[in-house]
Amino acid sequence: MSQIPLYKIPYTHHDGQSYNDINFWEDNYQQIEGLWYNSVVGERWTQSQLQNHDSDLSKQGRDCCRKIEEVTGVPTYYFLFNYRAWGQKKDKERKCPNCGQNWLSQDLTLNDHFAFKCDDCRLVSELSSNK
């Protein structure tokens, strides 16, 4: 999976002339992530926004992914943050939070960034960074 620079895809905003939908989501993501890293104000809320597939932030981002996929025809996945105080065994037992299916990559190596991937729901995630 690789990143696609915006200038290489058609406009995604409903006005047909901009990437405002993506830019607005990115700004929201960066601000929420910054609050989470600061760990002083609203840590639980910010972590929930970053790692829950049905948070307002994730819904906004997943809408952007759907639009990118629509205009490019390229499968586009939304990344879910994963910072849980679980052991690796329990973390690997997690199911896709949207559909409940297995989504752990069977060919996982130490170099893989995404340990989890659901092709149906277009979600990816990593093993918890809080081991």
C-alpha angles and dihedrals in degrees: 000000000000138000122258118211111235094236089066095061133061118263113283105193117101090246088067091225106079150028092239092132091058094040092051091049092047091051091049091047093050093048093048092045089050091053090049093051090049088056093196105094124043099339094164094047094047093047089050091051091051100045108030116088093213099048117119090251093050092046089053091048094045089052088055090050092051090051092048090050090047094053097039106031087226118128105251122197131201117225118227116205113231120200110148133149091235128122117250093255093058092041091055090053092062116120127214103287092219104046103012095234126134110275105165110124108244093206096054117159131179090258095056115107095193114056092170130049132167112190093190095053096032093231130139132181142167136238110275113280089209099077 
